[in-house]
Amino acid sequence: MVLIIALITEIQASGSRLVSLLNLKHRFLSLLQERESNGLIVDQPPDKAGTSWNSMTVNSIQSVISTPIAALSAILEQQEDSIGFKKELYETWSNEVQSELYEYAQAELVNYYNQKYSDSFSLKEAISDILFAYITAKRETFAGHRLGNLVRQEIPSALRKLPFIHSELKIQGSVGQGNWATIPWISIMDKRITETTRQGEYLVYLFAEDMQSVYLTFMQGVTIPVAEKGKPAAYEYFKQKVNEIRSMLPLEGMIKDDAIYLTSGGLGQDYQVSTIAYYRYELDQLPDDEQLIADLKNTVTNYNEYVRRVVNPIEEAEQSISFNYTISHLYAGQGILKYIHEFGPNTISLETLITDQATVLLSGDDVKHPKERVKHLGRALRDLGLITINENQFSLTDLGQEYANHFNENKWTLSEAQVRLIRSNLTDADLQTPLVKSINRAIQICKELESFTLDQFSPKFNEALGTLETWGEVTQKQRSIFMLNWLEILKFVSKSSQQYTYTEWEETPLVDSMTVIERVATIKNFIANKGFMYPDHWIENFFLSLKTKPFVILAGVSGTGKTKLVKLFAEAVGATTSNGQFSLIPVRPDWSDPSDLLGYKDLSGAFRPGKLTEILVEATKSGNQHKPYFICLDEMNLARVEHYFSDLLSVLETQEWHNQRIVTTPLIHRDSLQNESDKQMYGNLYLPDNVYIIGTVNMDETTHPFSKKVLDRANTIEFNYIELGQYPSLEDTTDRTDAPLPPNSLLRSEYLQLVDVYRDHKQLTENTTELLVKINGILEQIHSHVGFRIRDAVCFYMIYNERFGLLSGEAAFDMQLLQKILPRIQGSSASVKKVLLQIMQVAQDRNLPISEYMEDASKLYLSMETLAASKYPHSARKIAFMLRRLEEDGFTSYWIS
């Protein structure tokens, strides 16, 4: 009958007699998974197929669905990849016949489950009997009354047969002792924490005095606490306990207030103050048995979790994880996400969602309780950070909005981009829900095991869940399969036969749709449209500097637009403050070690991350690795850079290729952290290849100079030469806002060692190196010569420039001479002056009368025209300035403004 229901639904959805066999399998499996997820009665899958429907995939359903297909071969026609009713039958059927067949199949399925599992007992009928007959019964003889037998014997006996009622649960009913009670009840108590309704926590059906309603409640016993503490103190204790348990458990679908009205007497207030959560059922609106059983299962599940925490308290809060959703919840929730995305944009009510359940739910109109199904799926989506739910109003989060932009043509499957986004969000510190915690713990277990079987994974995973003692072996393996299904779909593990293997998912590198020269022009136009003007080729130089090494220093007097350049450049490539890809970190003068940036462990041993660490965590998420992240260290040299930035400077030199990405040695070693959650979040955190650090510096009496260790690792761009006569352009400089944002590959370094480029760029590499050798011979006189690190960086800069055609070769080397060589020169000796004059010869490409200029070099720095005509004009002008400072002040440095 499930096959008939699935087939008719798929035919109605497609409008065709023959439907996709794959789609039919999806719908067939979803009907069974839905009943199982909602706690409704359902046949178990065959032993060889799986332990539960939620542990199965469409690929494994073939052996199950083939049996009903074969049994119905007289009326079905199956082709290679499609199936439907036989043509001669289908063409004679009207829409009414199809509807009748569908309704017949539904009715037969209900009858089948009722006959097989109900054992002639109906919880709805039993509750209804009490509500209708109790008031009359109170006027009748108490002893031997049938209602007493119903409450004390029949209902408890039937409840004990439910599959989720385990041996530790004691079920007891009462209509009074010798006389009729005002409020009859049926309780469920875990014997490990209480065996009386007079104290402790338990579940109980409570019938209102007027018999117009009944409550299924999770509550506390009041009699003994009130007697021992007195009513005021006991009431305060109950309130505290209510708040504690409500914050501890999900209590999904239950009402969490004190609006429980049983009697007008004093006992009514006792019930109100001690109730944790409840379901309320009205006499004239009692749900059917399936819903009543599903609600009871949910209540028992919450109660079990509470008892587990009481009996087996876990010292560290981060170890408290639970696992209530399977990967099928995400598949089935795709319809909700797509509907909200298409019909939002703000919020969609639960009522709106269920009015279009054929679109929203995978099972279409077959869902018997669509409201509960949507709420249940919604809770899973909320735990994944995709939606928020507030008073039955559903809305997409920022992650959900981005997720909804990447649906496949078949919305019931996950696209690669959606998988990437789910993966990236698992490490979000603000989203450590029980589901996310359990997935993260399972990932860690798989990493440790590397290659393993289900039998090896299951005990470790259930130990992490704290369920080794409370779940049987079959349930433990079932939950473990559920989790491994999550990890397989999210590409953390791969499976071959019975063997699982932890895998590092390699994403397809993203490529910019524009050429580099087009992209740089777009960036320049974007900045110009914001009303900011920078000298010619500054943006090209900034781009090439970032491409060469992800660490750049912008130096100059205050107010020249250093910080603004970083922010505007970042915005032009899609990195903004609002999306977290641009961050400004003001440096404080009292910073003295890396903990000011990276974080520290407090007295309890918990790690307190610094701002930089928080950004690195975001940037390393798999869903963010294609996005550039910019960090602007404002006034970087207010503190000594070598002290607080030392760890970053060191790991910059450990860059290496790994799985098509550049990685470094860890900034924060896992072994240095104590708490498991800290190890999971920050352990072995490294500097990823999509993070770009730009420091802005002023040079005055309040700041510190840079050591060669810093200068070797950065391009230093100077902002001291400003033309105040520049005005914003009035021409139309369209910034192509419709152009797609570039991926991180635009800025990411492509070369780490000279061997990476020498073969393809041999001539340019040798020409550049020859120039550097000549300059290095000059610098050796004052022990300021450069090493292989600077040689490689200059060569990379020159090669990128030649490839992209941004600057002339001479202009590019001019920038490198200015930014990589001259910042190393400082001093007051004659040797320093001689070195500056010799480098000026290189910059001007002519011989100078060195001996004459050693006495007086004013001709060099007073002739601006000669400087401008130099081969390397920017460097020549800076050298002239440094010579003037040396002659006038007796000391010179690149950094003196």
C-alpha positions in Angstrom: 0.0 0.0 0.0 2.9 2.3 0.6 4.1 1.8 -2.9 0.6 2.6 -4.3 0.4 5.8 -2.3 3.9 6.9 -3.4 3.2 6.1 -7.0 -0.1 7.9 -7.2 1.4 10.9 -5.5 4.3 11.0 -7.9 2.0 10.6 -10.9 -0.1 13.5 -9.7 3.1 15.6 -9.2 4.5 14.9 -12.6 1.3 14.7 -14.6 2.6 11.6 -16.4 1.6 8.0 -16.4 5.2 6.8 -16.2 7.3 8.4 -13.5 11.0 8.3 -12.6 11.8 5.1 -10.7 14.4 7.1 -8.7 11.8 9.7 -7.7 9.5 6.9 -6.7 12.1 5.4 -4.5 12.7 8.8 -2.8 9.0 9.2 -2.1 8.6 5.5 -1.0 11.5 5.8 1.5 10.3 9.2 2.8 6.9 7.9 3.7 8.5 5.1 5.9 11.1 7.5 7.3 8.4 10.0 8.2 6.4 7.5 10.2 9.6 6.3 12.0 10.8 9.9 12.7 7.4 10.8 14.2 7.4 7.8 16.5 4.4 6.2 14.6 4.0 2.5 14.1 5.9 1.2 11.1 7.3 -2.2 9.9 11.0 -2.7 10.4 13.1 -3.0 7.3 14.5 -6.4 6.4 17.5 -7.5 8.4 19.9 -7.3 5.5 18.6 -3.9 4.3 19.2 -1.8 7.4 18.4 -1.4 11.1 15.9 1.4 10.5 14.4 3.3 7.7 16.3 6.5 8.6 19.6 4.6 8.3 18.8 3.7 4.7 19.4 5.6 1.5 17.7 5.5 -1.9 20.5 3.2 -3.2 19.8 0.6 -0.5 16.0 0.7 -0.9 16.0 -1.4 -4.1 15.8 -4.8 -2.4 12.8 -3.5 -0.3 10.8 -1.9 -3.1 11.3 -4.7 -5.6 9.0 -7.0 -3.5 5.8 -4.9 -3.8 6.6 -4.0 -7.4 6.8 -7.7 -8.2 3.5 -8.4 -6.2 1.7 -5.7 -8.2 3.2 -6.7 -11.6 -0.4 -7.4 -12.9 -1.2 -3.7 -12.8 2.3 -2.1 -13.1 4.5 -1.5 -16.1 8.3 -1.0 -15.5 10.8 0.2 -18.0 14.5 0.8 -17.6 14.3 3.8 -15.4 10.6 4.5 -15.1 7.5 2.9 -13.7 3.7 3.4 -13.8 0.3 1.7 -14.1 -0.2 -0.3 -17.2 -1.4 1.8 -20.1 -4.6 -0.1 -20.8 -5.7 0.4 -17.1 -4.5 4.0 -16.7 -6.3 5.3 -19.8 -9.6 4.0 -18.5 -9.3 5.6 -15.1 -10.8 9.0 -14.4 -9.3 11.3 -11.8 -12.0 10.1 -9.4 -10.9 6.5 -9.8 -7.3 7.5 -9.0 -8.5 9.4 -5.9 -10.6 6.4 -4.8 -7.6 4.1 -5.2 -5.4 6.5 -3.2 -8.0 6.8 -0.4 -8.5 3.0 -0.4 -4.7 2.5 -0.1 -4.5 5.0 2.8 -7.4 3.3 4.6 -6.0 -0.2 4.1 -2.6 1.0 5.5 -4.2 2.4 8.6 -6.2 -0.8 9.1 -3.1 -2.9 8.6 -1.2 -1.0 11.3 -4.1 -0.9 13.7 -4.8 -4.7 13.3 -1.1 -5.6 13.6 -0.1 -3.4 16.5 -3.1 -2.1 18.4 -4.0 -5.3 20.2 -7.6 -4.0 20.5 -6.4 -1.2 22.7 -7.0 2.5 21.8 -5.4 5.2 24.0 -7.7 7.7 22.6 -10.8 5.6 23.5 -9.4 5.0 27.0 -8.8 8.7 27.7 -12.2 9.6 26.2 -13.9 7.0 28.3 -12.4 8.6 31.5 -13.3 12.1 30.5 -16.9 11.2 29.7 -17.6 8.8 32.5 -15.6 10.0 35.5 -18.0 12.6 36.9 -20.8 10.1 36.8 -18.7 7.4 38.3 -17.9 9.6 41.3 -21.6 9.2 42.3 -21.3 5.4 42.1 -19.7 2.8 44.3 -15.9 3.1 44.4 -14.9 -0.5 45.0 -14.6 -2.7 41.9 -15.7 0.1 39.5 -14.6 -0.5 35.9 -12.9 2.9 35.6 -10.7 2.0 38.5 -9.6 -1.1 36.6 -9.1 0.9 33.4 -6.9 3.5 35.1 -5.0 1.1 37.4 -4.6 -1.9 35.1 -5.6 -1.7 31.5 -4.0 1.6 30.5 -0.6 0.9 32.3 -0.5 -2.6 30.9 -1.0 -1.2 27.3 1.5 1.5 27.8 4.2 -1.0 28.9 3.9 -2.7 25.5 5.0 0.4 23.6 8.5 -0.1 22.2 10.0 3.1 23.8 8.9 2.1 27.3 11.9 0.4 28.9 12.2 -1.7 32.0 13.3 1.1 34.3 10.0 2.9 33.8 7.3 2.2 36.4 3.7 3.0 35.2 1.1 3.5 37.9 -2.5 4.8 37.7 -4.8 6.1 40.5 -8.5 7.1 40.9 -8.1 7.5 44.7 -7.7 5.3 47.8 -11.0 4.2 49.1 -12.7 7.3 47.7 -12.8 8.9 44.3 -9.9 11.3 43.7 -10.6 14.9 42.5 -8.0 14.4 39.8 -7.3 10.9 38.5 -3.8 10.3 37.1 -1.6 7.8 35.3 2.2 8.3 36.0 5.4 7.1 34.4 8.4 7.1 36.8 12.0 6.1 36.3 12.8 4.0 39.3 16.3 5.3 39.3 15.2 8.7 40.5 11.7 8.2 42.0 9.1 5.6 42.7 6.4 7.9 44.1 4.5 10.9 42.7 5.0 12.6 46.1 8.6 13.7 45.1 11.1 13.7 42.3 10.5 14.2 38.6 8.1 12.0 36.5 5.6 12.0 33.7 1.9 11.9 34.4 -1.5 12.1 32.6 -3.6 14.5 34.8 -7.4 14.8 34.2 -8.9 18.2 35.0 -11.6 18.2 37.7 -14.3 19.2 35.2 -13.2 16.5 32.8 -13.1 18.9 29.9 -9.3 18.3 29.3 -6.4 16.1 30.1 -2.7 17.0 30.4 0.3 14.9 29.6 2.9 16.6 31.9 6.5 16.4 32.8 6.4 17.6 36.4 7.7 17.4 40.0 6.2 15.7 43.0 5.1 18.3 45.5 3.9 16.6 48.7 7.2 15.7 50.4 9.1 18.9 49.4 6.2 21.1 50.7 6.1 19.1 54.0 9.9 19.4 54.4 10.6 22.9 53.2 7.3 24.7 53.8 5.3 26.0 50.9 7.2 29.3 50.2 10.6 27.6 50.1 9.2 24.6 48.2 7.6 26.8 45.6 10.9 28.6 45.1 12.7 25.3 44.7 10.1 24.1 42.1 10.6 27.3 40.1 14.3 26.9 40.1 14.1 23.3 39.1 11.6 24.1 36.3 14.0 26.7 34.8 17.0 24.4 35.1 15.2 21.5 33.3 13.7 23.7 30.6 17.2 25.1 29.8 18.6 21.6 29.8 16.2 19.8 27.5 14.7 20.6 24.0 11.1 19.8 25.1 10.2 20.3 21.5 6.5 20.7 20.8 5.6 20.9 24.4 4.0 23.9 26.2 6.4 25.5 28.7 4.4 27.7 30.9 2.3 27.4 34.1 -1.2 27.7 32.4 -2.3 24.3 33.6 -5.7 24.4 35.2 -6.9 21.2 36.9 -8.9 22.3 39.9 -10.0 25.5 41.7 -8.6 24.1 45.0 -5.2 24.7 46.6 -3.7 21.7 44.8 -4.1 23.5 41.5 -1.4 26.0 42.3 0.9 23.2 43.4 0.5 21.6 39.9 1.1 25.0 38.2 4.3 25.8 40.0 5.8 22.3 39.6 5.0 21.7 36.0 8.0 21.7 33.6 6.2 21.1 30.3 3.0 19.6 29.0 0.6 18.7 26.2 -3.1 19.7 26.7 -5.9 17.8 25.0 -9.5 19.0 25.0 -12.4 16.6 25.3 -13.9 17.6 22.0 -10.5 17.7 20.1 -8.7 14.6 21.2 -6.1 13.6 18.6 -5.9 10.1 17.1 -3.9 7.3 18.6 -0.9 7.9 16.4 -0.5 11.5 17.6 -1.1 10.6 21.2 1.6 7.9 21.0 4.0 10.2 19.2 3.5 12.9 21.9 4.1 10.4 24.6 7.3 9.1 22.9 8.6 12.7 22.7 7.9 13.3 26.4 9.5 10.0 27.3 12.6 10.8 25.2 13.0 14.1 27.1 12.5 12.4 30.4 15.1 9.7 29.5 17.6 12.4 28.7 16.9 14.2 32.0 17.3 10.9 33.9 20.5 10.1 32.1 22.0 13.4 33.1 20.9 12.9 36.7 22.2 9.3 37.0 25.4 9.9 34.9 26.3 13.5 35.5 29.0 14.7 33.0 31.5 17.0 34.6 32.4 19.0 31.5 29.4 20.7 29.8 31.0 20.4 26.4 30.7 16.6 26.6 27.0 16.8 26.9 25.8 16.0 23.5 22.8 14.2 22.0 21.6 13.0 18.6 18.0 13.2 17.6 18.0 13.9 13.8 19.1 11.8 10.8 20.4 13.0 7.4 16.9 12.3 6.1 15.6 15.3 8.1 17.9 17.6 6.0 16.7 16.0 2.8 13.1 16.2 3.8 13.6 19.8 5.0 14.8 21.0 1.6 11.2 21.8 0.6 10.8 24.1 3.6 14.0 26.0 2.9 13.2 26.4 -0.8 9.6 27.5 -0.1 10.7 30.2 2.5 13.4 31.4 0.0 10.9 31.7 -2.8 7.9 33.1 -1.0 9.6 35.0 1.9 11.6 37.2 2.1 11.0 37.7 5.8 9.0 35.1 7.6 6.6 32.3 6.7 4.0 31.1 9.2 3.6 27.4 10.0 0.0 27.6 8.8 1.2 28.9 5.4 3.7 26.1 5.0 1.1 23.3 5.7 -1.4 24.8 3.3 1.0 24.0 0.5 2.3 20.7 1.9 2.5 19.1 -1.6 5.3 21.5 -2.3 6.9 21.8 1.1 7.0 18.1 2.1 8.7 15.3 0.3 5.8 13.0 1.0 3.4 15.6 -0.4 -0.2 15.4 0.6 0.4 11.9 2.2 1.5 13.4 5.5 -1.2 12.7 8.0 -0.1 15.3 10.5 1.6 18.0 8.4 1.8 20.6 11.2 3.8 18.3 13.4 5.9 17.1 10.5 6.9 20.6 9.5 7.7 21.6 13.1 9.8 18.5 13.5 11.8 19.1 10.3 12.0 22.8 11.3 13.7 21.9 14.5 16.4 19.9 12.7 17.0 22.8 10.2 17.2 25.2 13.2 19.8 23.0 14.9 21.9 23.2 11.7 21.7 27.0 11.7 19.6 27.3 8.6 16.4 28.8 10.0 15.0 30.5 13.0 11.6 29.7 14.5 9.8 32.2 16.7 6.2 31.5 17.7 5.6 29.3 14.6 7.1 31.9 12.3 9.9 30.4 10.1 12.6 32.5 8.6 16.0 31.9 6.9 19.2 32.8 8.7 22.1 34.4 6.7 23.5 30.9 6.2 20.1 29.7 5.2 19.8 32.4 2.6 23.1 31.5 1.1 22.2 27.8 1.3 19.0 28.4 -0.6 20.9 30.0 -3.5 22.4 26.6 -4.3 19.6 24.2 -4.9 20.0 21.4 -7.5 17.4 21.0 -10.1 16.0 18.3 -7.9 15.5 20.2 -4.7 15.3 17.0 -2.6 19.0 16.4 -3.1 22.0 18.3 -1.7 24.2 20.3 -4.0 28.0 20.4 -3.5 27.7 24.0 -2.5 25.1 23.2 0.2 27.3 20.4 1.6 30.2 22.9 1.7 28.0 25.4 3.6 26.8 22.8 6.2 30.4 21.7 6.7 31.6 25.2 7.2 29.0 26.0 9.8 29.8 23.0 12.1 32.6 25.0 13.8 30.5 28.1 14.4 31.0 28.8 18.1 27.4 30.3 18.2 25.9 27.1 16.8 26.9 24.4 19.2 23.5 22.7 19.3 23.3 19.0 20.4 23.2 17.9 16.8 26.2 19.9 15.7 28.1 18.9 18.9 27.4 15.2 18.1 28.5 15.6 14.5 31.7 17.3 15.5 32.5 14.7 18.1 31.9 12.0 15.5 34.2 13.7 13.1 36.9 13.7 15.7 36.4 10.0 16.4 36.7 9.3 12.6 39.9 11.3 12.4 41.4 9.3 15.2 40.3 6.0 13.8 41.2 6.9 10.2 39.9 3.6 8.7 37.4 1.6 10.7 34.2 -0.6 10.8 30.9 0.1 12.4 31.8 -2.1 15.3 34.9 0.0 15.9 33.1 3.3 15.6 29.9 2.5 17.6 31.3 2.1 21.1 33.4 5.2 20.9 30.5 7.3 19.6 28.1 6.0 22.2 30.6 6.6 24.9 30.7 10.3 23.7 26.9 10.4 23.8 26.9 8.8 27.2 24.5 6.1 26.1 26.6 2.9 26.6 24.6 2.1 29.7 21.2 3.3 28.7 20.9 2.0 25.2 21.0 -1.6 24.0 23.5 -2.8 21.5 21.0 -2.7 18.6 20.0 0.9 19.4 23.7 1.9 19.8 24.5 0.6 16.3 21.4 2.1 14.8 22.3 5.6 16.1 25.9 5.1 14.9 24.7 4.2 11.4 22.6 7.4 11.5 25.7 9.4 12.3 27.9 7.8 9.7 25.2 8.6 7.1 25.6 12.2 8.1 29.3 12.1 7.7 29.2 10.2 4.4 26.8 12.7 2.8 28.9 15.6 4.2 32.0 14.0 2.8 33.9 13.4 6.0 34.0 9.7 5.4 33.8 7.3 2.5 32.5 3.8 2.6 33.7 0.7 0.8 31.9 -2.5 1.6 31.9 -2.5 5.5 34.9 -0.3 5.8 34.7 3.5 6.5 37.6 5.9 5.9 38.0 9.4 7.1 38.7 11.7 4.1 39.8 15.3 3.5 37.3 16.7 1.0 39.1 18.4 -2.0 36.9 21.1 -3.5 37.1 22.2 -7.1 39.2 25.4 -7.2 37.2 28.4 -8.1 38.4 30.6 -11.0 37.7 34.3 -11.5 35.4 35.0 -14.5 37.4 38.2 -15.3 41.1 38.6 -16.3 43.3 40.1 -13.6 43.7 43.3 -15.6 39.9 43.6 -15.9 39.5 42.8 -12.2 42.0 45.5 -11.1 40.3 48.0 -13.3 37.0 47.1 -11.7 38.6 47.6 -8.2 40.0 51.0 -9.2 36.6 52.1 -10.5 34.9 51.0 -7.3 37.3 53.0 -5.2 37.0 56.1 -7.5 33.2 55.9 -7.3 33.5 56.0 -3.5 35.2 59.4 -3.9 38.8 58.4 -3.1 41.8 59.1 -5.3 45.2 57.3 -5.2 48.2 58.0 -7.4 48.7 56.0 -10.6 49.6 52.3 -10.2 49.1 52.3 -6.4 46.2 49.8 -6.7 48.2 47.6 -9.1 51.1 47.7 -6.7 48.9 46.9 -3.7 47.4 43.9 -5.6 50.8 42.6 -6.6 52.2 43.0 -3.1 49.3 41.0 -1.6 49.7 38.4 -4.4 53.4 38.0 -3.6 52.9 37.7 0.2 49.8 38.0 2.3 51.4 40.5 4.6 51.7 44.2 3.5 52.7 47.3 5.5 51.2 50.7 4.6 53.4 53.5 6.0 52.9 57.2 6.0 51.7 60.3 7.7 48.2 60.3 9.3 45.2 61.1 7.1 46.7 59.9 3.8 44.1 57.1 3.4 46.0 54.0 4.4 43.2 52.3 6.3 40.7 53.5 3.8 42.6 51.8 1.0 42.5 48.5 2.8 38.8 48.8 3.5 37.8 49.9 0.0 40.0 47.3 -1.7 38.5 44.6 0.5 34.9 45.8 -0.3 35.7 45.8 -4.0 36.3 42.1 -3.8 33.3 41.4 -1.6 35.0 41.5 1.8 33.0 43.7 4.1 32.6 44.3 7.8 29.0 43.0 7.7 29.9 39.7 6.2 32.9 39.3 8.5 35.5 39.2 5.7 37.0 42.6 6.7 38.1 43.3 10.2 39.9 46.3 11.7 42.0 45.5 14.8 43.4 48.6 16.5 46.8 47.8 18.1 47.2 48.8 21.7 50.5 50.2 23.1 50.6 47.6 25.9 50.6 44.5 23.7 53.6 42.5 24.5 53.2 39.0 23.3 51.1 36.9 20.8 48.2 36.3 23.4 47.0 39.8 22.7 46.1 38.8 19.1 45.7 35.0 19.4 44.2 34.6 22.9 45.0 33.0 26.2 43.9 30.4 28.7 42.1 31.7 31.8 42.6 30.4 35.3 40.1 27.6 34.7 42.1 26.4 31.7 39.4 27.5 29.2 40.8 29.2 26.0 39.8 32.8 25.5 40.3 33.5 21.8 41.7 36.8 20.5 40.1 38.7 17.6 42.6 37.3 15.1 41.9 33.7 16.2 38.2 34.2 15.7 38.8 35.4 12.2 41.1 32.5 11.4 38.4 30.0 12.6 35.9 31.5 10.2 38.3 31.7 7.3 39.4 28.0 7.7 35.8 26.7 7.5 35.4 24.7 4.3 32.5 26.9 3.1 34.7 30.0 3.4 38.0 28.9 1.9 37.1 30.4 -1.5 36.5 33.9 0.1 39.3 36.4 0.9 39.5 37.7 4.5 41.2 41.0 5.2 42.7 41.9 8.6 43.8 45.5 9.0 46.1 46.0 12.0 45.6 49.7 12.6 48.7 51.6 13.9 50.5 48.4 13.9 53.7 49.7 15.5 52.2 51.3 18.6 53.5 48.2 20.2 56.6 46.2 19.3 55.6 44.1 16.3 58.3 41.6 16.9 56.8 40.8 20.3 53.0 40.5 19.7 53.3 39.4 16.1 56.2 36.9 16.5 54.1 33.8 16.0 52.6 35.1 12.8 56.0 36.1 11.4 57.3 32.6 12.1 54.4 30.6 10.5 54.5 32.8 7.4 57.8 31.0 6.6 56.3 27.6 6.9 53.9 27.8 4.0 53.6 24.7 1.9 51.2 23.1 -0.5 48.7 20.5 0.8 45.7 19.3 -1.2 45.9 22.3 -3.5 45.9 24.7 -0.6 48.6 26.6 1.2 48.9 25.7 4.8 51.3 26.6 7.6 52.4 25.0 10.9 49.8 25.5 13.7 49.5 28.8 15.4 47.7 27.1 18.3 48.7 23.6 19.0 46.0 21.1 20.0 48.1 19.7 22.8 48.4 23.1 24.4 44.6 23.3 25.1 42.8 21.5 27.9 39.1 21.5 27.1 37.8 19.2 24.4 35.6 21.9 22.9 38.7 24.2 22.7 40.7 21.5 21.1 38.0 20.9 18.5 37.5 24.6 17.8 41.0 26.0 17.9 43.4 23.0 18.0 46.1 23.1 15.3 44.6 26.3 13.9 46.9 27.6 11.1 47.1 30.7 8.9 45.0 29.8 5.8 45.7 31.0 2.3 42.6 33.2 2.2 43.7 35.6 5.0 45.5 38.8 4.1 47.1 40.9 6.9 47.8 44.6 6.2 49.4 46.8 8.9 49.1 50.6 8.8 51.9 52.5 10.5 52.8 56.0 11.4 56.4 56.9 12.3 56.7 59.4 15.1 57.8 59.6 18.7 54.9 57.3 19.9 55.8 54.3 17.7 58.4 51.6 17.4 60.7 50.9 14.4 60.6 47.6 12.5 63.3 45.0 12.7 64.6 43.2 9.6 62.6 40.1 10.6 59.4 42.1 9.9 60.7 43.9 6.8 61.8 40.7 5.1 58.3 39.3 5.2 56.4 42.3 4.0 56.1 44.7 1.1 56.2 48.2 2.6 54.1 50.8 0.7 54.8 54.4 1.5 52.0 57.0 1.6 54.1 60.1 2.2 53.8 61.8 -1.2 50.4 63.2 -1.5 48.9 65.5 -4.1 46.3 67.6 -2.4 45.3 69.0 -5.8 43.6 65.8 -6.8 39.9 66.0 -7.1 37.2 63.3 -7.5 36.5 62.6 -11.2 33.2 63.8 -12.6 33.4 61.2 -15.4 31.2 58.1 -15.4 33.4 55.4 -14.0 31.0 52.5 -13.8 32.2 50.0 -11.3 30.4 47.0 -12.8 28.4 46.2 -9.8 26.8 43.4 -11.7 30.2 41.6 -12.1 30.5 38.5 -9.9 32.7 38.7 -6.9 36.2 37.1 -7.4 37.2 34.0 -5.6 40.2 33.8 -3.3 42.3 32.5 -6.2 42.6 36.1 -7.5 44.8 37.1 -4.5 46.2 33.8 -3.3 49.9 33.2 -3.9 50.7 30.7 -6.6 54.4 30.4 -5.9 56.2 29.5 -2.7 59.7 28.6 -3.8 61.7 29.8 -6.7 61.8 26.3 -8.2 58.0 26.8 -8.8 58.7 29.4 -11.5 62.2 29.1 -12.7 61.5 26.8 -15.6 58.7 28.9 -17.0 60.2 32.3 -16.2 63.9 31.6 -16.4 65.0 34.8 -18.2 63.0 37.2 -16.0 64.1 35.4 -12.9 67.8 35.6 -13.9 67.6 39.3 -15.0 65.9 40.2 -11.7 68.4 38.2 -9.6 71.4 39.9 -11.4 70.0 43.3 -10.4 69.6 42.1 -6.8 73.1 40.7 -6.8 74.5 44.1 -7.8 72.4 45.9 -5.1 73.4 43.2 -2.5 77.0 43.9 -3.2 76.4 47.5 -2.2 74.3 46.7 0.9 77.0 44.4 2.2 79.1 47.4 3.1 76.7 48.3 5.9 75.6 44.7 6.6 72.1 45.3 5.2 72.2 42.8 2.4 69.3 40.6 1.7 68.8 36.8 1.6 67.0 34.2 -0.5 63.6 35.2 1.1 63.7 38.7 -0.4 65.2 37.5 -3.7 62.3 35.0 -4.1 59.7 37.6 -3.1 61.0 40.2 -5.6 61.1 37.6 -8.4 57.5 36.5 -7.7 56.4 40.1 -7.8 58.1 40.7 -11.1 56.7 37.4 -12.6 53.1 38.2 -11.5 53.4 41.6 -13.0 54.7 40.3 -16.3 51.9 37.6 -16.4 49.1 40.1 -15.7 50.5 43.1 -17.6 49.8 45.6 -14.9 53.0 47.7 -14.9 56.1 48.0 -17.1 59.1 46.0 -16.0 61.0 49.0 -14.8 58.0 50.4 -12.9 57.6 47.0 -11.2 61.3 46.8 -10.1 61.1 50.4 -9.0 58.3 49.4 -6.6 60.4 46.4 -5.3 63.5 48.5 -4.8 61.5 51.1 -2.9 59.5 48.5 -0.8 61.9 45.7 -0.2 65.4 47.2 -0.2 65.4 50.8 1.0 63.5 50.1 4.2 66.5 48.2 5.4 68.9 51.2 5.3 69.4 53.5 8.3 72.2 55.1 10.2 74.5 58.1 10.5 77.8 57.0 9.2 79.6 57.9 6.0 79.2 54.2 4.9 75.4 54.7 4.9 75.7 57.8 2.7 78.0 56.0 0.3 75.5 53.1 0.0 72.7 55.5 -0.7 74.7 57.2 -3.4 75.7 53.9 -5.0 72.0 52.8 -5.0 71.1 56.1 -6.5 73.4 55.2 -9.4 71.3 52.1 -9.9 68.0 54.1 -9.6 69.1 56.7 -12.1 71.0 54.2 -14.3 74.0 56.5 -14.6 77.4 57.1 -12.9 77.6 59.8 -10.2 80.6 61.6 -8.8 80.5 59.7 -5.5 83.4 61.5 -3.9 81.9 64.9 -4.7 78.5 63.9 -3.4 80.1 62.5 -0.2 80.9 66.1 0.6 77.6 67.6 -0.6 74.7 65.7 -2.2 72.3 68.6 -2.4 72.4 68.6 -6.2 70.7 65.2 -6.1 67.8 66.0 -3.8 67.2 69.6 -5.0 66.6 68.6 -8.6 63.1 67.2 -8.8 63.2 67.0 -12.6 66.3 64.8 -12.6 64.7 62.5 -10.1 61.5 62.2 -12.1 63.5 61.3 -15.2 65.3 58.4 -13.4 65.0 54.8 -14.5 63.4 54.0 -11.1 61.9 57.4 -10.2 60.1 56.5 -7.0 63.2 54.9 -5.5 65.3 57.8 -6.6 63.1 60.3 -4.9 63.1 58.3 -1.7 66.9 58.0 -1.8 67.2 61.7 -2.3 65.0 62.3 0.7 67.1 60.0 2.8 70.3 61.7 1.8 68.9 65.1 2.7 67.9 63.8 6.1 71.4 62.4 6.6 73.0 65.7 5.7 70.7 68.0 7.6 70.0 65.9 10.7 73.0 63.6 10.9 70.8 60.5 10.7 68.6 58.9 8.1 66.1 56.2 7.9 63.4 55.1 5.4 60.9 55.7 8.2 61.6 59.4 8.9 58.8 61.5 7.7 
